Amino acid sequence: MVFDLVAVSWLALSGLRENADRFLILGGTLTMVLHSVYLTFSSLAYFFLKKNLSPKKYPMFHLIYFPLVWLAYEYISCRSEISFPWILAGNSFTTNLDKIQFIEYTGVYGLSFWIYVISALIFYLYKKLEGNISNLKNKKIISVIIIILLLYIAPNILTKLFFDKNNYPAKEKINVTVIQPNINPWHKWEERPDKLVDEYVSMIKDVMKENKKKIDLIVLPETAFTFSILYPFYDDKYTIIQNLCDSINTPLLSGTNYVKVYDDSTKARPDSKKFKSNGLYYDDFNASILFEPFKDKSLIQRYAKIKLVIASERMPYQEKIPFLKNLITWGVGLSSYSTGIDTTIFLLNNKYKFNTAICYESIYSDFFSRFIDKGAEFSVIITNDGWWGKLFGTYQHNQFALLRAIENRRWIVRCANTGISDIIDPWGNMYDKTPINEKTTFTDEVGIRDEKTFYTKHGDIIWCYVTYIVLILIFAGAAIKTYRKISKRI
């Protein structure tokens, strides 16, 4: 619990901000409590193995289980709808690029494993010293110290030998403009649709006037349009944006609400909503769409967010237990979103392929890599971190994006409503980093790459096998424990 208070207390504190929904206090506190429970399960598994599968001859043997169990916990805990990969151990090293380049093979879990191994060795050293500094002369202790130091500097050595910054050239570059409108997230949902549209049109026109470069793509943040701009009711707003793209001859990617209506009720999902006016079922998605010059509305490319924030955007497993969707209702249009089903790859100018990760999705490493494996040559992350203001969460979310860039060796464009927006290269360097709570824009080059890393192609397969090993060890421990009990009775 202390760990969670240090790492993610900003979740609850954000509810104390001006105009914030006080539900965030409850939601943030519950997140910390539930995550502490998750950590308790992994601790119990570790101590279970320590008790039942540790030879008495080697009292410190159980430390071998430590990195395995905690890595398995991280892997398993991110595989369900009740997951929170925000505070994986590997996420803590995003400010030291020289140490994390090897994750193009291992993903962020490899970084976690490295941290856990060194932690276990430090604890071993601590126990061996037993508070007596004179024990440092012991050869075994000296050996352990050397191993710890070598493990700590090993990533730096690997980076110098194999991961040079120049090893990841772009076969081509395009110009991308990022629009950071800085609209208060609590007020945004109350704004009239025409006012939002006018704001974006004005900012885009200003950019086009000031910029002499040919712009290949303009990006707006998550839920820039708080209404479903593709829904027939909003055709006038859609027409304004489409006419803008036609006039500047430039594609525009934007976050939006997207509503899908089912004319046939048998095709609706178990957790679909229902219009009171006509009785038709519909699904509401947090989505991204690509407006293209002179392209028909029926051909518009779109992606619906798949990884939704627990309780804020969706209750876990609500399609199996439909009443859950009504437990949480926000006044800012975020409640009971439906999950998307397809890892869409956008095609820009009939030439460049890219993916869009929406907000929370950027912290799921294996999920993110699926888009790259499917053909994305660069990535866009759109988000709205305005809920957290200048609390730690806003900075952390931006830092995690560079892990996805390194794992897949892709350029990433990050566009946030209130910041931080930036561009990240395949080595993790950040460019054009914007301040928080500031209305701004920038235009810069983004590289196009099609080479796939080991991690892109294979994902977390290594850590999947490590998890299987841990489960086998737990079953073995249970069998031994049962055998001992039976033996005592006999």
C-alpha positions as CSV (number, residue, x, y, z in Angstrom):
1,M,0.0,0.0,0.0
2,V,2.9,2.3,0.8
3,F,4.3,1.6,-2.7
4,D,1.0,2.5,-4.3
5,L,0.7,5.7,-2.3
6,V,4.1,6.8,-3.6
7,A,3.6,5.6,-7.2
8,V,0.0,6.5,-8.0
9,S,-1.4,8.8,-5.3
10,W,-1.9,11.3,-8.1
11,L,-5.0,9.3,-9.2
12,A,-6.8,10.2,-6.0
13,L,-5.3,13.7,-5.6
14,S,-6.6,14.6,-9.1
15,G,-10.1,14.5,-7.7
16,L,-9.2,17.5,-5.5
17,R,-8.5,19.8,-8.4
18,E,-10.8,22.6,-9.3
19,N,-13.9,21.5,-11.2
20,A,-12.8,17.8,-11.0
21,D,-15.3,15.0,-10.4
22,R,-14.9,13.9,-6.8
23,F,-15.4,10.3,-8.0
24,L,-11.6,10.4,-8.9
25,I,-10.8,10.4,-5.2
26,L,-12.8,7.2,-4.7
27,G,-11.6,5.6,-8.0
28,G,-8.0,6.4,-7.3
29,T,-8.2,5.1,-3.8
30,L,-9.9,1.9,-5.0
31,T,-7.2,1.4,-7.6
32,M,-4.4,1.6,-5.0
33,V,-6.2,-0.8,-2.7
34,L,-7.0,-3.4,-5.5
35,H,-3.4,-3.1,-6.8
36,S,-2.1,-3.8,-3.3
37,V,-4.3,-6.9,-3.3
38,Y,-2.7,-8.0,-6.6
39,L,0.7,-7.5,-5.1
40,T,-0.3,-9.6,-2.0
41,F,-1.1,-12.6,-4.3
42,S,2.3,-12.5,-5.8
43,S,3.9,-12.2,-2.4
44,L,1.9,-15.2,-1.2
45,A,3.1,-17.2,-4.2
46,Y,6.7,-16.3,-3.5
47,F,6.5,-17.3,0.2
48,F,4.7,-20.5,-0.8
49,L,7.6,-21.5,-3.0
50,K,10.1,-20.4,-0.4
51,K,8.4,-22.7,2.2
52,N,7.8,-25.7,0.0
53,L,10.5,-25.7,-2.7
54,S,13.7,-24.4,-0.9
55,P,16.4,-26.9,0.1
56,K,17.3,-26.5,3.8
57,K,20.9,-26.9,2.7
58,Y,20.7,-23.5,0.9
59,P,18.8,-21.0,3.0
60,M,19.0,-18.3,0.4
61,F,17.9,-20.5,-2.5
62,H,14.4,-19.0,-2.5
63,L,15.8,-15.7,-3.9
64,I,15.9,-17.5,-7.3
65,Y,12.1,-17.5,-7.2
66,F,11.8,-13.8,-6.6
67,P,12.4,-12.4,-10.1
68,L,10.5,-15.3,-11.6
69,V,7.4,-14.9,-9.5
70,W,7.2,-11.1,-9.8
71,L,7.7,-11.2,-13.5
72,A,4.9,-13.8,-13.8
73,Y,2.7,-11.5,-11.7
74,E,3.4,-8.6,-14.1
75,Y,2.7,-10.8,-17.1
76,I,-0.6,-12.3,-15.7
77,S,-1.9,-9.1,-14.2
78,C,-1.8,-7.4,-17.6
79,R,-3.8,-10.1,-19.4
80,S,-7.3,-9.4,-18.1
81,E,-9.8,-6.6,-18.2
82,I,-8.9,-5.8,-14.6
83,S,-5.3,-4.7,-15.3
84,F,-3.1,-1.8,-14.4
85,P,0.3,-2.0,-16.2
86,W,1.0,1.6,-15.2
87,I,3.5,0.7,-12.5
88,L,5.5,-2.2,-13.9
89,A,9.0,-2.2,-12.5
90,G,10.4,-1.7,-16.0
91,N,8.5,1.6,-16.4
92,S,10.8,3.2,-13.8
93,F,13.9,3.5,-16.1
94,T,12.5,5.6,-18.9
95,T,14.8,8.5,-18.1
96,N,18.0,6.5,-18.7
97,L,18.0,5.6,-22.5
98,D,21.4,4.0,-22.4
99,K,20.1,1.3,-20.1
100,I,16.9,0.3,-21.9
101,Q,17.8,-0.2,-25.6
102,F,17.8,-4.0,-25.2
103,I,14.0,-4.0,-24.8
104,E,13.7,-4.2,-28.6
105,Y,14.2,-8.0,-27.8
106,T,12.6,-8.4,-24.4
107,G,10.0,-5.7,-24.2
108,V,9.4,-3.8,-20.9
109,Y,9.2,-7.1,-19.0
110,G,12.8,-7.8,-19.7
111,L,13.6,-4.5,-18.0
112,S,11.5,-5.6,-15.0
113,F,13.3,-8.9,-14.9
114,W,16.7,-7.2,-14.9
115,I,15.5,-5.0,-12.0
116,Y,14.2,-7.9,-10.0
117,V,17.4,-10.0,-10.4
118,I,19.6,-7.1,-9.2
119,S,17.1,-6.5,-6.3
120,A,17.4,-10.1,-5.2
121,L,21.2,-10.0,-5.3
122,I,21.3,-6.8,-3.3
123,F,19.0,-8.4,-0.7
124,Y,21.3,-11.5,-0.7
125,L,24.3,-9.2,-0.1
126,Y,22.5,-7.4,2.7
127,K,21.8,-10.7,4.5
128,K,25.3,-12.0,4.1
129,L,26.8,-8.8,5.5
130,E,24.5,-9.1,8.5
131,G,25.4,-5.5,9.5
132,N,29.1,-6.4,9.8
133,I,31.2,-4.3,7.3
134,S,34.3,-6.5,7.9
135,N,32.4,-9.3,6.0
136,L,33.2,-7.3,2.8
137,K,36.6,-9.1,2.8
138,N,34.8,-12.4,2.2
139,K,35.5,-13.7,-1.3
140,K,31.9,-14.8,-1.9
141,I,30.6,-11.3,-0.9
142,I,33.1,-9.7,-3.2
143,S,31.9,-11.9,-6.0
144,V,28.3,-11.0,-5.4
145,I,29.2,-7.3,-5.5
146,I,31.1,-7.7,-8.8
147,I,28.1,-9.6,-10.3
148,I,25.7,-6.8,-9.2
149,L,28.0,-4.1,-10.7
150,L,28.4,-6.1,-13.9
151,L,24.6,-6.6,-14.2
152,Y,24.0,-3.0,-13.6
153,I,26.4,-1.8,-16.3
154,A,25.6,-4.6,-18.8
155,P,22.8,-2.7,-20.6
156,N,25.2,0.3,-21.1
157,I,27.8,-2.1,-22.6
158,L,25.2,-3.7,-24.9
159,T,24.0,-0.3,-26.0
160,K,27.6,0.8,-26.9
161,L,28.2,-2.5,-28.8
162,F,24.9,-3.2,-30.6
163,F,22.4,-0.3,-30.3
164,D,23.9,2.7,-31.9
165,K,21.5,5.6,-32.6
166,N,22.3,5.5,-36.3
167,N,21.2,1.9,-36.6
168,Y,17.6,2.9,-37.1
169,P,17.5,5.2,-40.2
170,A,14.2,6.3,-41.7
171,K,13.6,5.2,-45.3
172,E,11.6,8.4,-45.8
173,K,10.3,11.3,-43.7
174,I,6.9,13.1,-43.6
175,N,5.9,16.4,-41.9
176,V,3.3,16.1,-39.1
177,T,1.5,18.9,-37.4
178,V,0.3,18.4,-33.8
179,I,-2.5,20.6,-32.4
180,Q,-2.6,20.9,-28.6
181,P,-5.8,22.9,-28.0
182,N,-5.6,22.9,-24.2
183,I,-9.3,22.7,-23.6
184,N,-10.3,22.0,-19.9
185,P,-11.4,18.4,-19.9
186,W,-14.2,19.0,-17.5
187,H,-15.6,22.0,-19.5
188,K,-15.0,20.4,-22.9
189,W,-18.1,18.1,-22.7
190,E,-20.3,21.1,-21.9
191,E,-19.1,23.1,-24.9
192,R,-21.4,23.5,-27.9
193,P,-20.2,21.3,-30.8
194,D,-20.0,24.3,-33.2
195,K,-17.7,26.1,-30.7
196,L,-15.3,23.2,-30.6
197,V,-15.3,22.9,-34.4
198,D,-14.6,26.6,-34.8
199,E,-11.7,26.4,-32.4
200,Y,-10.0,23.6,-34.2
201,V,-10.6,25.1,-37.7
202,S,-9.1,28.4,-36.5
203,M,-6.0,26.7,-35.1
204,I,-5.5,24.6,-38.2
205,K,-5.8,27.6,-40.5
206,D,-3.3,29.5,-38.5
207,V,-0.8,26.6,-38.7
208,M,-1.2,26.4,-42.5
209,K,-0.6,30.2,-42.9
210,E,2.5,30.1,-40.7
211,N,4.0,26.9,-42.0
212,K,5.8,26.9,-45.3
213,K,6.5,23.2,-45.4
214,K,4.1,20.7,-47.0
215,I,2.2,19.1,-44.2
216,D,1.4,15.4,-44.7
217,L,-0.8,14.9,-41.6
218,I,-2.5,17.1,-38.9
219,V,-3.3,15.5,-35.5
220,L,-5.9,16.4,-33.0
221,P,-6.1,14.8,-29.5
222,E,-8.3,12.1,-28.0
223,T,-12.1,13.0,-28.0
224,A,-11.3,16.4,-29.7
225,F,-14.9,16.0,-30.9
226,T,-16.9,15.1,-27.8
227,F,-19.9,14.3,-30.1
228,S,-20.1,11.6,-32.8
229,I,-19.2,13.8,-35.8
230,L,-19.9,10.9,-38.2
231,Y,-23.5,10.6,-37.0
232,P,-26.1,12.1,-39.4
233,F,-27.3,14.5,-36.8
234,Y,-23.9,16.3,-37.0
235,D,-23.5,16.3,-40.8
236,D,-23.1,20.1,-40.8
237,K,-20.1,19.8,-38.4
238,Y,-18.7,17.0,-40.5
239,T,-19.0,19.1,-43.6
240,I,-17.1,21.9,-42.1
241,I,-14.1,19.7,-41.2
242,Q,-14.2,17.8,-44.5
243,N,-14.3,21.1,-46.5
244,L,-11.3,22.3,-44.4
245,C,-9.3,19.2,-45.4
246,D,-10.3,19.7,-49.0
247,S,-9.3,23.3,-49.0
248,I,-5.8,22.7,-47.4
249,N,-5.4,19.3,-49.2
250,T,-4.2,17.7,-46.0
251,P,-5.5,14.7,-44.0
252,L,-6.6,15.2,-40.4
253,L,-6.5,12.6,-37.7
254,S,-8.8,13.3,-34.7
255,G,-10.2,11.6,-31.6
256,T,-13.9,11.5,-31.5
257,N,-16.9,9.8,-30.1
258,Y,-18.3,7.3,-32.6
259,V,-21.8,5.8,-32.5
260,K,-22.7,2.6,-34.3
261,V,-26.5,1.9,-34.6
262,Y,-27.9,-1.6,-35.1
263,D,-30.9,-1.7,-37.4
264,D,-31.1,-5.4,-36.6
265,S,-31.3,-5.9,-32.8
266,T,-30.0,-9.4,-33.0
267,K,-26.6,-8.0,-34.0
268,A,-26.4,-5.8,-30.9
269,R,-24.0,-6.7,-28.1
270,P,-25.2,-7.9,-24.7
271,D,-24.1,-4.5,-23.2
272,S,-25.3,-2.3,-26.1
273,K,-27.3,0.8,-25.2
274,K,-30.8,1.6,-26.4
275,F,-32.3,4.8,-27.8
276,K,-35.5,5.8,-26.0
277,S,-36.9,7.5,-29.0
278,N,-36.9,4.6,-31.5
279,G,-35.9,1.6,-29.5
280,L,-32.8,0.9,-31.7
281,Y,-29.7,-0.5,-30.0
282,Y,-26.3,1.3,-30.4
283,D,-22.7,1.2,-29.2
284,D,-20.7,4.2,-28.3
285,F,-16.9,4.1,-28.9
286,N,-13.9,6.2,-28.0
287,A,-12.5,6.4,-31.5
288,S,-10.1,8.0,-33.9
289,I,-11.0,8.9,-37.5
290,L,-8.9,10.1,-40.5
291,F,-10.4,12.8,-42.6
292,E,-8.9,12.7,-46.1
293,P,-9.2,15.4,-48.8
294,F,-11.9,14.8,-51.4
295,K,-12.9,11.4,-49.9
296,D,-16.5,10.3,-49.4
297,K,-17.8,10.0,-45.8
298,S,-18.6,6.3,-46.3
299,L,-14.9,5.5,-47.0
300,I,-13.6,7.3,-43.9
301,Q,-11.0,5.2,-41.9
302,R,-11.6,4.8,-38.2
303,Y,-10.4,2.9,-35.2
304,A,-12.3,2.2,-31.9
305,K,-10.4,2.0,-28.7
306,I,-9.9,-1.5,-27.4
307,K,-8.2,-1.1,-24.0
308,L,-10.6,1.0,-22.0
309,V,-9.8,2.6,-18.6
310,I,-11.5,0.5,-15.8
311,A,-14.5,2.2,-14.2
312,S,-13.9,5.5,-16.0
313,E,-14.6,4.3,-19.5
314,R,-16.0,0.9,-18.9
315,M,-16.7,-1.6,-16.2
316,P,-14.8,-4.9,-16.6
317,Y,-16.7,-7.8,-18.2
318,Q,-19.9,-5.7,-18.5
319,E,-20.8,-7.6,-21.7
320,K,-21.1,-10.7,-19.6
321,I,-22.7,-9.0,-16.6
322,P,-24.7,-6.1,-18.3
323,F,-25.9,-4.4,-15.1
324,L,-22.3,-3.4,-14.3
325,K,-22.4,-0.8,-17.0
326,N,-24.8,1.3,-15.0
327,L,-22.7,1.4,-11.8
328,I,-20.6,4.3,-12.9
329,T,-22.0,7.3,-14.8
330,W,-19.9,10.3,-15.4
331,G,-21.1,13.7,-16.5
332,V,-18.4,14.0,-19.1
333,G,-19.4,11.4,-21.7
334,L,-17.0,8.7,-20.6
335,S,-19.3,6.1,-19.1
336,S,-19.9,2.6,-20.6
337,Y,-17.9,2.8,-23.8
338,S,-18.0,-0.3,-26.0
339,T,-14.7,-2.0,-26.8
340,G,-13.3,-2.0,-30.3
341,I,-12.4,-5.3,-31.9
342,D,-10.0,-4.6,-34.7
343,T,-6.3,-3.4,-34.6
344,T,-6.9,-0.9,-37.5
345,I,-4.0,0.2,-39.6
346,F,-4.6,3.6,-41.2
347,L,-3.3,4.3,-44.8
348,L,-2.1,7.8,-45.3
349,N,-2.0,9.3,-48.8
350,N,-2.3,5.7,-50.1
351,K,1.3,5.2,-49.2
352,Y,2.2,5.3,-45.5
353,K,0.8,3.0,-42.8
354,F,0.3,4.0,-39.2
355,N,-1.6,3.0,-36.1
356,T,-3.4,5.1,-33.5
357,A,-3.2,4.2,-29.8
358,I,-5.7,6.1,-27.7
359,C,-4.6,7.2,-24.3
360,Y,-4.3,4.2,-21.9
361,E,-3.5,1.8,-24.8
362,S,0.0,3.1,-25.0
363,I,1.0,1.4,-21.7
364,Y,0.2,-2.1,-23.0
365,S,3.5,-3.1,-24.7
366,D,2.4,-6.4,-26.3
367,F,-0.9,-4.9,-27.5
368,F,0.9,-1.9,-29.0
369,S,3.4,-4.1,-30.9
370,R,0.5,-6.0,-32.7
371,F,-0.2,-2.8,-34.7
372,I,3.5,-2.6,-35.8
373,D,3.5,-6.3,-36.7
374,K,0.4,-5.7,-38.8
375,G,2.3,-3.1,-40.8
376,A,2.3,0.3,-39.1
377,E,5.4,2.3,-40.3
378,F,5.0,5.0,-37.6
379,S,2.6,5.4,-34.7
380,V,0.3,8.1,-33.3
381,I,-0.8,8.3,-29.7
382,I,-3.7,10.6,-29.0
383,T,-4.6,11.3,-25.4
384,N,-6.4,13.6,-22.9
385,D,-4.3,13.8,-19.7
386,G,-5.9,17.0,-18.6
387,W,-7.7,15.1,-15.8
388,W,-4.3,15.0,-13.9
389,G,-3.0,18.5,-14.6
390,K,0.6,18.8,-13.6
391,L,0.5,15.8,-11.2
392,F,2.9,12.9,-11.8
393,G,0.5,10.9,-13.9
394,T,0.8,13.3,-16.9
395,Y,4.6,13.1,-16.9
396,Q,4.6,9.3,-16.4
397,H,2.2,8.7,-19.3
398,N,4.4,10.7,-21.7
399,Q,7.5,8.8,-20.6
400,F,6.0,5.4,-21.2
401,A,5.5,6.2,-24.9
402,L,9.3,6.1,-25.4
403,L,9.3,2.4,-24.3
404,R,6.9,1.6,-27.2
405,A,9.2,3.5,-29.6
406,I,12.3,1.5,-28.5
407,E,10.5,-1.9,-28.4
408,N,9.3,-1.5,-32.0
409,R,11.9,1.0,-33.3
410,R,9.2,3.3,-34.6
411,W,8.7,7.1,-34.6
412,I,5.8,8.1,-32.5
413,V,3.7,11.2,-32.7
414,R,2.1,12.1,-29.4
415,C,-0.8,14.5,-29.3
416,A,-2.3,15.4,-25.9
417,N,-5.2,17.8,-25.3
418,T,-3.5,19.8,-22.5
419,G,0.0,18.3,-23.0
420,I,2.5,16.7,-23.0
421,S,2.7,16.5,-26.8
422,D,5.9,15.5,-28.6
423,I,7.6,13.4,-31.2
424,I,9.8,10.4,-30.2
425,D,12.4,8.7,-32.4
426,P,13.2,4.9,-32.4
427,W,15.9,5.4,-29.9
428,G,13.6,7.1,-27.3
429,N,14.7,10.8,-27.9
430,M,11.9,13.3,-27.5
431,Y,11.5,16.4,-29.7
432,D,9.1,19.4,-29.6
433,K,8.1,18.6,-26.0
434,T,5.2,20.9,-25.1
435,P,4.4,22.5,-21.7
436,I,1.4,21.4,-19.8
437,N,-1.8,23.5,-19.8
438,E,-0.7,25.6,-22.8
439,K,-2.4,26.1,-26.2
440,T,0.2,25.4,-28.8
441,T,1.1,23.7,-32.1
442,F,4.2,22.4,-33.7
443,T,5.3,20.8,-37.0
444,D,8.2,18.4,-37.4
445,E,9.5,15.4,-39.4
446,V,8.5,11.9,-38.6
447,G,10.5,8.9,-39.9
448,I,9.0,6.0,-41.8
449,R,10.3,2.5,-41.0
450,D,9.2,-1.0,-41.9
451,E,11.8,-3.2,-40.2
452,K,10.4,-5.3,-37.4
453,T,12.2,-5.9,-34.1
454,F,12.3,-9.3,-32.4
455,Y,9.8,-8.0,-29.9
456,T,7.5,-6.7,-32.6
457,K,7.4,-10.2,-34.2
458,H,7.3,-12.3,-31.0
459,G,5.9,-10.1,-28.3
460,D,6.1,-11.4,-24.7
461,I,6.7,-15.0,-25.7
462,I,9.8,-15.3,-23.4
463,W,7.8,-14.1,-20.4
464,C,4.9,-16.3,-21.3
465,Y,7.2,-19.3,-20.8
466,V,8.6,-17.9,-17.6
467,T,5.0,-17.7,-16.3
468,Y,4.4,-21.3,-17.2
469,I,7.5,-22.3,-15.3
470,V,6.3,-20.4,-12.2
471,L,2.9,-22.1,-12.4
472,I,4.6,-25.5,-12.7
473,L,6.7,-24.7,-9.6
474,I,3.6,-23.7,-7.7
475,F,1.9,-27.0,-8.6
476,A,5.0,-28.9,-7.7
477,G,5.1,-27.0,-4.3
478,A,1.4,-27.9,-3.8
479,A,2.1,-31.6,-4.6
480,I,5.1,-31.7,-2.2
481,K,3.1,-30.0,0.6
482,T,0.2,-32.5,0.1
483,Y,2.7,-35.4,0.1
484,R,4.2,-34.2,3.4
485,K,0.8,-33.9,5.0
486,I,-0.2,-37.4,3.9
487,S,3.2,-38.8,5.1
488,K,2.7,-37.3,8.6
489,R,-0.7,-39.0,8.9
490,I,0.6,-42.4,7.9
